[in-house]
Amino acid sequence: MKNKIMILGALMLMLSITSCHKDSDIALNYAYEDIMAFSEAKESFAGEFTVFWKAMNSTYSLWDYEKEYGLDWDEHYKVMLPKFQALDKKDEVTDKELESLMKEMAAPLHDGHMSIEFLNHKTGHFVKVFPNEIRNENRPDYKQSEHFVPDLEAYNNNRELLDWQEANTMVSNQFKYMTQTKDIGYQWALTKQEELLSKQNPTENDANMLNYLKAFNNEMKKLVSQEKVTSKTIMSYNELVAQFSFLNIPFLEPISENFSNHGINVKYGLFKDNIAYFYLSDFDLTAYLHDLSFESTFSDSRHTTEVAKAVREVYSAWFGAIQKLHKEKKLKGVIIDLRSNRGGSTSDSYYVLGSLAPKGGLHYGYARFKRGPGRFDYSPFMPMECATMEEEHEVIDDVPITILINCWSVSMSEMTSLSSKQMPNARLIGRRSWGGLCALTGQDEFTINYTGHIGEEKKTPVFVYLPMVGIFDMNKKMLDGYGVEPDIEVDFDSTRYANTGYDSQLDRALQYIRTGN
């Protein structure tokens, strides 16, 4: 009887404890579609905000940094919750209304990679906001540099280049080539259709060919008229290529869907005074330059392999010119153009800045992980290194290296910029970068580090894309939400560029290399 009374007492004590707490003390895993974690967010805007606020407590890497900037997260909850509760009282809530309130909620946060997605259960749509876009959208070069791609044509036309090579494997560029180039693909099919229509005495084969061409061209017209080339566009295009392969349309080739993830634009130019220029749209060179990666990514067809090889050829031309000219003591300088480069694989450092630096790595700052569910549970600082080329190569430490950046230079572009500050002969030129240096990860890393994604995209009512690790400079200063400052600040003169093709930021890099000023 005594034992029964003790057990009953213990149960009553547990009930009284839990009844005093509205929320469970259990540390919830917000990385997956967990019923306990997301239940209150299913049909309530206030519930979504509450889940977001709670999940950020245990998964966000920058709380001490936010505190320095004056953000009181607990006070923010008190201010924002009533506003989301007010949405719950409305019969209708537009996506714009939800987006506006989400922007107010996200605006104080400094992580440069973060995206936040809430389900508007009134419309059935997911609404997404990006804190650092809110922060950067008023910067002078935000719109100007959003989709900027440099062009060396004016310099080549004026015979300022000894060599000039480019490769573009973006699916949009490949689709444009296949559909807009005269005498091949879609344009050939249109011309052939007109030719058959004008025949006065068509044969039965001509009539059959005409019918098939009409069907093909009608479907292609729908794809070409789309405002944006997406992975779905490429899938539909490839289906048409397979369906109408019997027509033997010249150069009607499938586009590998791997290019949707690994398409890049690279440019090499060698100026007459032996300044080697290299532009990279995205850090995805490893897929092209590492033999095993190349084989696994671009071996699905002969056409895919040939397209991908063009990137190798452009990079080899740049790297080869630097090696040859430096050995001959003729190299005057190097320009790496990372403007509007939104980042990518950290392994690319090996081929870009790492191909100019001594082997053994380049220490550029520190990393810190989130290693517990508490708001300030962080790991110790750990040194971060930019990987450098291990094979024998020319170390470029006796001529100027310039790196061009702008507002849309993000992530790996910023890590490269930060690394360059540890090279005495390197200078950053342009405008301050985006402010998103913290490294990213997949959801599988959640069990190791208490960070990563919150929820699952388009599945849970709340989804947040978060960094795994905080990145700090050599002074252990966080740069997220601000960016890397150039050593030489110069605006992009869009009027001059439109009128002459000459690039004020590139010209400033050339000036620095040629004069030292």
BELMO-V810807 format. One line per field, one symbol per residue. ss: DSSP state (H for helix, E for strand, L for the rest). burial: 1 if it has 9 or more other C-alpha atoms within 8 Angstrom, else 0. A space follows every 50 residues. Layout:
ss=???
burial=???
This chain:
ss=LHHHHHHHHHHHHHHHHHHHLLLLLLLLLLLLLLHHHHHHHLLLHHHHHH HHHHHHHHHLLLHHHHHHLLLLHHHHHHHHHHHHHHHHLLLLLLHHHHHH HHHHHHLLLLLLLLEEEEEELLLLEEEEELHHHHHHLLLLLHHHHLLLLL LLHHHHHLLLEEEEEEEELLHHHHHHHHHHLLLLHHHHHHHHHHHHHLLL LLLHHHHHHHHHHHHHHHHHHHHHLLLLLLHHHHHHHHHHHHHLHHHLLL LLLLLLLHHHHHLLEEEEEEELLLEEEEEELLELLHHHHLHHHHHHHLLL LHHHHHHHHHHHHHHHHHHHHHHHHHHLLLLLEEEEELLLLLLELHHHHH LLHHHLLLLLLEEEEEEEEELLLLLLLELLLEEEEELLLLLLLLLLLLLE EEEEELLLLLLHHHHHHHHHLLLLLEEEEELLLLLLLLEELLHHHHHLLL LLLELLLLLLLEEEELEEEEEELLLLLELLLLLLLLLEELLLLHHHHHHH LLLHHHHHHHHHHHHLL
burial=00000000000000000100000000000111100011011101111111 11101011111010011000100001100111111011000010100110 11100110111111111111100001111111011100001101110000 00011100011101111111101111011010011111110010010000 01000110110111011011001000001000111111011001000010 01011111110111111111100111111111110111100011001110 00011011111101101110111011000011111111111111100111 10111111101111111111111010110000111111100001001011 11111111111111111111110011111111111111110010110011 11111100011111111111111000011111110100110100011000 11111011111110000
